[in-house]
Amino acid sequence: MTGKIKFGWLSPVIGNRWSDQQPIVVYQDEHILPTAMAHFDSLWIADHFYGFEFKTDPFLEGWTTLTWLAARYPNVQLCHHVLGHGYRPPALTAKMAATLQVLSGGRFTLGIGAGWRDDEYRAYGYAFPSTKVRFEQLEEVISICRLMWTQDEPSFEGRHFRIDGASAPPLPDPVPRICIGSSGEKVGLPMVGRLADMWNGSFCDDEVWTRRLGIVHASAERAGRNPADIEVTTTVERALPETDADAEQWVEMLQHKADLGVQHFVLDFGHPKSLEPVHRFIEQVIPAVYAPR
């Protein structure tokens, strides 16, 4: 696709009472995605192990699911929304990312964050340290990933993690971009500015969003980076348009966010059961947001 603004599709991995306990991504793969993915730039999958209302609801593992979709939809970019770094050892994360980048033909972005769901960490027997420590760990994870993607036998000795000759052949070419998901103004957003190729941030209101984007850009400048090199994304959870009026509201909302610096929308439409609103979004919303103002 061409144009300044990109559109990503977030496909839910959960199954619940509204989807007859079938994981929504499975339904979408059969009925929705073959049509939608011809018009979207990216495909996103969340990284959790069980749902939020009932732990017994089906909930597919994120990395396995995204790998399955990578094979089924060969023309879109791929990203997690976002990985909790504490769910997998850093070197394993780096190796898995390198492998998916190679197998997908260079379409993978490593979406990652400091993690936040303490009950899930503890249920699976993972340590859940303080926010400060988790962000320290995240910075080391990113360092390890980039070393393992670019060096034959890298070593790293950090405060929290270490590797010693952790080879990850074949080295991915190009190396995956890194998307950091964070909205923390003291630690997370400055890290985005220093280290990320893409930022996925929460859009609360215009004033807060503008301040947070400014923190990212200022941090990038202090690190000697061009702020324009960081792709800015936000996630929108909203049902697809059912009417022309709905489509107009979508256009107004997305264009407003684009005017405030959003370049890539990650869209969670929930569980659409018909292609009609998908076509409406493709035909009425996407071209209007792309159109020059």
Contacts in CASP RR format, 6 or more apart in sequence:
PFRMAT RR
TARGET T0000
AUTHOR 0000-0000-0000
METHOD contacts of the structure
MODEL  1
MTGKIKFGWLSPVIGNRWSDQQPIVVYQDEHILPTAMAHFDSLWIADHFY
GFEFKTDPFLEGWTTLTWLAARYPNVQLCHHVLGHGYRPPALTAKMAATL
QVLSGGRFTLGIGAGWRDDEYRAYGYAFPSTKVRFEQLEEVISICRLMWT
QDEPSFEGRHFRIDGASAPPLPDPVPRICIGSSGEKVGLPMVGRLADMWN
GSFCDDEVWTRRLGIVHASAERAGRNPADIEVTTTVERALPETDADAEQW
VEMLQHKADLGVQHFVLDFGHPKSLEPVHRFIEQVIPAVYAPR
1 7 0 8 1.000
1 39 0 8 1.000
1 40 0 8 1.000
1 41 0 8 1.000
3 290 0 8 1.000
4 258 0 8 1.000
4 263 0 8 1.000
4 290 0 8 1.000
5 254 0 8 1.000
5 258 0 8 1.000
5 262 0 8 1.000
5 263 0 8 1.000
5 264 0 8 1.000
5 265 0 8 1.000
5 289 0 8 1.000
5 290 0 8 1.000
6 41 0 8 1.000
6 42 0 8 1.000
6 263 0 8 1.000
6 264 0 8 1.000
6 265 0 8 1.000
7 39 0 8 1.000
7 40 0 8 1.000
7 41 0 8 1.000
7 42 0 8 1.000
7 264 0 8 1.000
7 265 0 8 1.000
7 267 0 8 1.000
7 286 0 8 1.000
8 40 0 8 1.000
8 41 0 8 1.000
8 42 0 8 1.000
8 43 0 8 1.000
8 44 0 8 1.000
8 264 0 8 1.000
8 265 0 8 1.000
8 266 0 8 1.000
8 267 0 8 1.000
9 33 0 8 1.000
9 36 0 8 1.000
9 37 0 8 1.000
9 40 0 8 1.000
9 42 0 8 1.000
9 43 0 8 1.000
9 44 0 8 1.000
9 267 0 8 1.000
9 269 0 8 1.000
10 44 0 8 1.000
10 45 0 8 1.000
10 46 0 8 1.000
10 81 0 8 1.000
10 235 0 8 1.000
10 266 0 8 1.000
10 267 0 8 1.000
10 268 0 8 1.000
11 24 0 8 1.000
11 25 0 8 1.000
11 28 0 8 1.000
11 29 0 8 1.000
11 33 0 8 1.000
11 43 0 8 1.000
11 44 0 8 1.000
11 45 0 8 1.000
11 69 0 8 1.000
12 23 0 8 1.000
12 24 0 8 1.000
12 25 0 8 1.000
12 46 0 8 1.000
12 268 0 8 1.000
12 270 0 8 1.000
12 271 0 8 1.000
13 23 0 8 1.000
13 24 0 8 1.000
13 25 0 8 1.000
13 45 0 8 1.000
13 46 0 8 1.000
13 48 0 8 1.000
13 59 0 8 1.000
13 60 0 8 1.000
13 61 0 8 1.000
13 62 0 8 1.000
13 65 0 8 1.000
14 23 0 8 1.000
14 24 0 8 1.000
14 51 0 8 1.000
14 57 0 8 1.000
14 58 0 8 1.000
14 59 0 8 1.000
15 21 0 8 1.000
15 22 0 8 1.000
15 23 0 8 1.000
15 24 0 8 1.000
15 57 0 8 1.000
15 58 0 8 1.000
15 59 0 8 1.000
16 53 0 8 1.000
16 54 0 8 1.000
16 57 0 8 1.000
18 271 0 8 1.000
19 27 0 8 1.000
19 271 0 8 1.000
21 57 0 8 1.000
21 58 0 8 1.000
22 58 0 8 1.000
23 58 0 8 1.000
23 59 0 8 1.000
23 60 0 8 1.000
24 270 0 8 1.000
24 271 0 8 1.000
25 45 0 8 1.000
25 60 0 8 1.000
25 65 0 8 1.000
25 69 0 8 1.000
26 60 0 8 1.000
27 271 0 8 1.000
27 273 0 8 1.000
28 36 0 8 1.000
29 69 0 8 1.000
29 72 0 8 1.000
31 273 0 8 1.000
31 275 0 8 1.000
32 272 0 8 1.000
32 275 0 8 1.000
32 278 0 8 1.000
33 43 0 8 1.000
33 69 0 8 1.000
33 72 0 8 1.000
33 73 0 8 1.000
35 275 0 8 1.000
35 278 0 8 1.000
35 279 0 8 1.000
36 278 0 8 1.000
36 282 0 8 1.000
37 43 0 8 1.000
37 73 0 8 1.000
37 75 0 8 1.000
37 76 0 8 1.000
38 75 0 8 1.000
39 282 0 8 1.000
39 286 0 8 1.000
40 76 0 8 1.000
41 76 0 8 1.000
41 77 0 8 1.000
41 264 0 8 1.000
42 76 0 8 1.000
42 77 0 8 1.000
42 78 0 8 1.000
42 79 0 8 1.000
42 264 0 8 1.000
42 266 0 8 1.000
43 66 0 8 1.000
43 69 0 8 1.000
43 73 0 8 1.000
43 76 0 8 1.000
43 77 0 8 1.000
43 78 0 8 1.000
43 79 0 8 1.000
44 78 0 8 1.000
44 79 0 8 1.000
44 80 0 8 1.000
44 81 0 8 1.000
44 266 0 8 1.000
45 62 0 8 1.000
45 65 0 8 1.000
45 66 0 8 1.000
45 69 0 8 1.000
45 80 0 8 1.000
45 81 0 8 1.000
46 62 0 8 1.000
46 80 0 8 1.000
46 81 0 8 1.000
47 62 0 8 1.000
47 63 0 8 1.000
47 80 0 8 1.000
47 81 0 8 1.000
47 82 0 8 1.000
47 83 0 8 1.000
47 84 0 8 1.000
47 87 0 8 1.000
48 59 0 8 1.000
48 62 0 8 1.000
48 117 0 8 1.000
48 120 0 8 1.000
49 59 0 8 1.000
49 61 0 8 1.000
49 87 0 8 1.000
49 120 0 8 1.000
49 123 0 8 1.000
49 124 0 8 1.000
50 57 0 8 1.000
50 59 0 8 1.000
50 120 0 8 1.000
50 123 0 8 1.000
51 57 0 8 1.000
51 59 0 8 1.000
62 80 0 8 1.000
63 80 0 8 1.000
63 83 0 8 1.000
63 96 0 8 1.000
63 100 0 8 1.000
66 78 0 8 1.000
66 80 0 8 1.000
66 100 0 8 1.000
67 100 0 8 1.000
67 103 0 8 1.000
69 78 0 8 1.000
70 78 0 8 1.000
70 100 0 8 1.000
70 103 0 8 1.000
70 104 0 8 1.000
70 107 0 8 1.000
70 108 0 8 1.000
71 103 0 8 1.000
74 104 0 8 1.000
76 107 0 8 1.000
77 107 0 8 1.000
77 108 0 8 1.000
77 109 0 8 1.000
78 100 0 8 1.000
78 104 0 8 1.000
78 107 0 8 1.000
78 108 0 8 1.000
78 109 0 8 1.000
79 108 0 8 1.000
79 109 0 8 1.000
79 110 0 8 1.000
79 111 0 8 1.000
79 179 0 8 1.000
79 198 0 8 1.000
80 110 0 8 1.000
80 111 0 8 1.000
80 112 0 8 1.000
81 111 0 8 1.000
81 200 0 8 1.000
81 235 0 8 1.000
81 266 0 8 1.000
82 111 0 8 1.000
82 112 0 8 1.000
82 113 0 8 1.000
82 179 0 8 1.000
82 180 0 8 1.000
82 181 0 8 1.000
82 200 0 8 1.000
83 93 0 8 1.000
83 110 0 8 1.000
83 111 0 8 1.000
83 112 0 8 1.000
83 113 0 8 1.000
84 112 0 8 1.000
84 113 0 8 1.000
84 114 0 8 1.000
84 115 0 8 1.000
85 93 0 8 1.000
85 112 0 8 1.000
85 113 0 8 1.000
85 114 0 8 1.000
85 115 0 8 1.000
85 134 0 8 1.000
85 137 0 8 1.000
85 138 0 8 1.000
85 141 0 8 1.000
86 115 0 8 1.000
86 121 0 8 1.000
86 126 0 8 1.000
86 134 0 8 1.000
86 137 0 8 1.000
87 121 0 8 1.000
87 124 0 8 1.000
87 126 0 8 1.000
88 96 0 8 1.000
89 161 0 8 1.000
90 140 0 8 1.000
90 141 0 8 1.000
90 144 0 8 1.000
90 145 0 8 1.000
90 161 0 8 1.000
90 163 0 8 1.000
91 144 0 8 1.000
91 148 0 8 1.000
91 163 0 8 1.000
91 166 0 8 1.000
91 168 0 8 1.000
93 110 0 8 1.000
93 112 0 8 1.000
93 141 0 8 1.000
93 145 0 8 1.000
94 144 0 8 1.000
94 145 0 8 1.000
94 147 0 8 1.000
94 148 0 8 1.000
94 149 0 8 1.000
94 166 0 8 1.000
94 168 0 8 1.000
95 148 0 8 1.000
95 168 0 8 1.000
97 108 0 8 1.000
97 110 0 8 1.000
97 145 0 8 1.000
97 149 0 8 1.000
97 172 0 8 1.000
97 176 0 8 1.000
98 148 0 8 1.000
98 149 0 8 1.000
98 168 0 8 1.000
98 170 0 8 1.000
98 171 0 8 1.000
98 172 0 8 1.000
98 176 0 8 1.000
100 108 0 8 1.000
101 107 0 8 1.000
101 108 0 8 1.000
101 172 0 8 1.000
101 174 0 8 1.000
101 175 0 8 1.000
101 176 0 8 1.000
102 170 0 8 1.000
102 172 0 8 1.000
106 172 0 8 1.000
106 174 0 8 1.000
106 176 0 8 1.000
108 176 0 8 1.000
109 176 0 8 1.000
109 177 0 8 1.000
109 178 0 8 1.000
109 179 0 8 1.000
109 197 0 8 1.000
109 198 0 8 1.000
110 145 0 8 1.000
110 176 0 8 1.000
110 177 0 8 1.000
110 178 0 8 1.000
110 179 0 8 1.000
111 178 0 8 1.000
111 179 0 8 1.000
111 180 0 8 1.000
111 181 0 8 1.000
111 198 0 8 1.000
111 200 0 8 1.000
112 138 0 8 1.000
112 141 0 8 1.000
112 142 0 8 1.000
112 178 0 8 1.000
112 179 0 8 1.000
112 180 0 8 1.000
112 181 0 8 1.000
113 138 0 8 1.000
113 180 0 8 1.000
113 181 0 8 1.000
113 182 0 8 1.000
114 131 0 8 1.000
114 134 0 8 1.000
114 135 0 8 1.000
114 137 0 8 1.000
114 138 0 8 1.000
114 182 0 8 1.000
114 188 0 8 1.000
115 121 0 8 1.000
115 134 0 8 1.000
118 128 0 8 1.000
121 127 0 8 1.000
121 128 0 8 1.000
122 128 0 8 1.000
128 134 0 8 1.000
129 137 0 8 1.000
131 187 0 8 1.000
132 187 0 8 1.000
133 160 0 8 1.000
135 187 0 8 1.000
135 188 0 8 1.000
135 191 0 8 1.000
136 159 0 8 1.000
136 160 0 8 1.000
137 160 0 8 1.000
137 161 0 8 1.000
138 180 0 8 1.000
138 191 0 8 1.000
139 191 0 8 1.000
139 195 0 8 1.000
140 156 0 8 1.000
140 158 0 8 1.000
140 159 0 8 1.000
140 160 0 8 1.000
140 161 0 8 1.000
141 161 0 8 1.000
142 178 0 8 1.000
142 195 0 8 1.000
143 156 0 8 1.000
144 154 0 8 1.000
144 156 0 8 1.000
144 161 0 8 1.000
144 163 0 8 1.000
144 166 0 8 1.000
145 176 0 8 1.000
145 178 0 8 1.000
146 175 0 8 1.000
146 178 0 8 1.000
147 154 0 8 1.000
147 156 0 8 1.000
147 163 0 8 1.000
147 166 0 8 1.000
148 154 0 8 1.000
148 163 0 8 1.000
148 166 0 8 1.000
148 167 0 8 1.000
148 168 0 8 1.000
149 168 0 8 1.000
149 171 0 8 1.000
149 172 0 8 1.000
149 175 0 8 1.000
149 176 0 8 1.000
150 171 0 8 1.000
150 175 0 8 1.000
152 167 0 8 1.000
152 169 0 8 1.000
152 171 0 8 1.000
153 165 0 8 1.000
153 166 0 8 1.000
153 167 0 8 1.000
154 163 0 8 1.000
154 165 0 8 1.000
154 166 0 8 1.000
155 162 0 8 1.000
155 163 0 8 1.000
155 164 0 8 1.000
155 165 0 8 1.000
155 166 0 8 1.000
156 162 0 8 1.000
156 163 0 8 1.000
156 166 0 8 1.000
177 197 0 8 1.000
177 198 0 8 1.000
177 231 0 8 1.000
178 195 0 8 1.000
178 196 0 8 1.000
178 197 0 8 1.000
178 198 0 8 1.000
179 196 0 8 1.000
179 197 0 8 1.000
179 198 0 8 1.000
179 199 0 8 1.000
179 200 0 8 1.000
179 231 0 8 1.000
179 233 0 8 1.000
180 188 0 8 1.000
180 191 0 8 1.000
180 192 0 8 1.000
180 195 0 8 1.000
180 196 0 8 1.000
180 198 0 8 1.000
180 199 0 8 1.000
180 200 0 8 1.000
181 192 0 8 1.000
181 199 0 8 1.000
181 200 0 8 1.000
181 201 0 8 1.000
182 188 0 8 1.000
182 189 0 8 1.000
182 191 0 8 1.000
182 192 0 8 1.000
182 199 0 8 1.000
182 201 0 8 1.000
183 189 0 8 1.000
183 201 0 8 1.000
183 202 0 8 1.000
183 212 0 8 1.000
184 212 0 8 1.000
185 211 0 8 1.000
185 212 0 8 1.000
185 215 0 8 1.000
189 199 0 8 1.000
189 212 0 8 1.000
189 215 0 8 1.000
189 216 0 8 1.000
189 219 0 8 1.000
190 215 0 8 1.000
190 216 0 8 1.000
190 219 0 8 1.000
191 219 0 8 1.000
192 199 0 8 1.000
192 216 0 8 1.000
192 219 0 8 1.000
192 230 0 8 1.000
193 199 0 8 1.000
193 216 0 8 1.000
193 217 0 8 1.000
193 219 0 8 1.000
193 220 0 8 1.000
193 223 0 8 1.000
193 225 0 8 1.000
193 227 0 8 1.000
193 230 0 8 1.000
194 219 0 8 1.000
194 220 0 8 1.000
194 222 0 8 1.000
194 223 0 8 1.000
194 225 0 8 1.000
196 230 0 8 1.000
197 229 0 8 1.000
197 230 0 8 1.000
197 231 0 8 1.000
198 230 0 8 1.000
198 231 0 8 1.000
198 232 0 8 1.000
198 233 0 8 1.000
198 264 0 8 1.000
199 216 0 8 1.000
199 230 0 8 1.000
199 231 0 8 1.000
199 232 0 8 1.000
199 233 0 8 1.000
200 233 0 8 1.000
200 234 0 8 1.000
200 235 0 8 1.000
200 266 0 8 1.000
201 212 0 8 1.000
201 233 0 8 1.000
201 234 0 8 1.000
201 235 0 8 1.000
202 234 0 8 1.000
202 235 0 8 1.000
203 209 0 8 1.000
203 234 0 8 1.000
203 236 0 8 1.000
203 257 0 8 1.000
203 262 0 8 1.000
206 260 0 8 1.000
209 234 0 8 1.000
209 257 0 8 1.000
209 260 0 8 1.000
210 260 0 8 1.000
213 232 0 8 1.000
213 260 0 8 1.000
213 261 0 8 1.000
216 227 0 8 1.000
216 230 0 8 1.000
216 232 0 8 1.000
217 227 0 8 1.000
217 230 0 8 1.000
220 226 0 8 1.000
220 227 0 8 1.000
220 229 0 8 1.000
220 230 0 8 1.000
221 227 0 8 1.000
231 263 0 8 1.000
231 264 0 8 1.000
232 261 0 8 1.000
232 262 0 8 1.000
232 263 0 8 1.000
232 264 0 8 1.000
233 262 0 8 1.000
233 263 0 8 1.000
233 264 0 8 1.000
233 265 0 8 1.000
233 266 0 8 1.000
234 257 0 8 1.000
234 262 0 8 1.000
234 265 0 8 1.000
234 266 0 8 1.000
235 265 0 8 1.000
235 266 0 8 1.000
235 267 0 8 1.000
235 268 0 8 1.000
236 253 0 8 1.000
236 254 0 8 1.000
236 257 0 8 1.000
236 265 0 8 1.000
236 266 0 8 1.000
236 267 0 8 1.000
236 268 0 8 1.000
237 268 0 8 1.000
237 270 0 8 1.000
238 250 0 8 1.000
238 267 0 8 1.000
238 268 0 8 1.000
238 269 0 8 1.000
239 269 0 8 1.000
239 270 0 8 1.000
239 272 0 8 1.000
239 277 0 8 1.000
240 269 0 8 1.000
240 272 0 8 1.000
240 277 0 8 1.000
240 278 0 8 1.000
240 280 0 8 1.000
240 281 0 8 1.000
241 247 0 8 1.000
241 249 0 8 1.000
241 250 0 8 1.000
241 277 0 8 1.000
241 280 0 8 1.000
241 281 0 8 1.000
241 284 0 8 1.000
241 285 0 8 1.000
242 277 0 8 1.000
242 280 0 8 1.000
244 284 0 8 1.000
246 280 0 8 1.000
247 280 0 8 1.000
247 281 0 8 1.000
247 284 0 8 1.000
247 285 0 8 1.000
248 284 0 8 1.000
250 281 0 8 1.000
250 284 0 8 1.000
250 285 0 8 1.000
251 284 0 8 1.000
251 285 0 8 1.000
251 288 0 8 1.000
251 289 0 8 1.000
254 262 0 8 1.000
254 265 0 8 1.000
254 285 0 8 1.000
254 289 0 8 1.000
255 288 0 8 1.000
255 289 0 8 1.000
255 293 0 8 1.000
257 265 0 8 1.000
258 289 0 8 1.000
272 278 0 8 1.000
END
